[in-house]
């Protein structure tokens, strides 16, 4: 039995170290999303490591991949399912137009 085991050898979830506790995600900023779109344009779908390293340096490749998954789902649905606007509504087309 180790120190995390409770009665009967079962794991005691309250004994987990703070490092192992799940954290809620921090919402992406518009700037991070803009950088994500620029990285997506340069590296394409799937190269999350390079997008993370060279464009969205505040996020890990896993976080970039998760953001991309939500972004592409939102693009396919056309945003019709949501009652409020989302950062995922901003696309590369919006990005180039907003700089004019």
N, C-alpha and C positions, 0 to 999 in steps of 0.2 A: 504494500500500500504506500502511496506517496502523499505528500502534503495536500494535494488537490482532491484526494479521494475523501468522500464522506462516509457515513455509515453504510455498510454492505458493499464497499468498494466502488460506489457510484461517484461520478464526478460532481463536484460542488461548483456550480457555475458562478456563484458569488465570490469564489476564491481565485478567479482568473486575474492575472496581472493587468494593470491598466493598459499595457501595450496591446493586449489581445481583445480588448473591448471594441465593439463596432462603433464607428463614428458616423454621424449623419454627414451627408455630402454638403459641401459648400457650393452654392449656386455659381455658375459661370458668369463672369462679367461680359458685357458687350464687347469689350476689347479682347478678351480671351477668345470669344466666339469669332470675332473678326480675324484674329490671327489663325484660328483653326481653319477658317475658310480659305485663307491665303495658302496655308500649308497643304490643305486638301487639293487646291488647284495645282500646286507645284509637284507634290509627291503622289497624289492619287489616293484612292481608297485602299486602305490596308497598311500603309506605311506609317503606323501610329508612332513608332519610335522616332523617326526623323521629324515628324510634325511636332512631337513633344520636345525634342532636342533643339530644333531650329526655329520654331514658331511660338508654341505655347509652352514656354519654359517653366511656367508655374504649375503645370500638370504632368502627371506621370503618363507613360504610354497606355497603361490600363485605363486611366481616367479619360484620355483622349479617345480610346476605342469605345468606351461606354457612351461618351458624348456623341460620337459619330453614329452609333447605333440608334440613339434617340433621335438624332437629327434626320437620319434617313427614313426612319419610321414616320416622322412628322411630315417629311416631304411627300412620301407615298400617300398619306392620308389627306394631304392637302390642307391640314390644319382644321378640318371641318369638325373634328371630334372635340375640340377644346372650346371652352367658353371665354377664355382669356388669352391674350396674346402671349407668345413665348419667344425666347431668344432664338429658338429653332426656326422661327418664321423668317429670320434674316438669312438671305441666300447670297451666293456670289453675285447674282444679278443685282440685288439690292446694294451690295457692297460697292460695285463699280458705279452705280448711279448716284449713290450718296456722296461720292468724291467729286462729282461734277459741280 
